[in-house]
Amino acid sequence: MSIADKLEILLSKANEDEALRNKLMDTRNCKEPLAEFCKIAVENGIDVSVMDIVNQGEEFYAEIKRSTNGGGENSPDLEFQNDEYAIFMMRLEHNSKK
């Protein structure tokens, strides 16, 4: 199962469980937010590590670079990497406002 799939399952669980949603949202205020996020995920049956999430963002970024004008030197300057944690939090926050 891919990290994206695991994060979808965690998001679904958090949307159904307010306590879990709040715990995940509270990780934004932790000293090590990504580590705490992964700890909570594992406690809830979703096996993800900090490196899994970091690698997912880097791989997505690399795919975008390769897909534009053949990648390499001809690809546009992309000044970001995909931050899976931040995207997850935005989705979780958006779903809680519905």
Helices and strands as residue ranges (DSSP letters): H 3-16, H 18-26, G 27-29, H 33-43, H 50-67, G 72-74, H 84-96
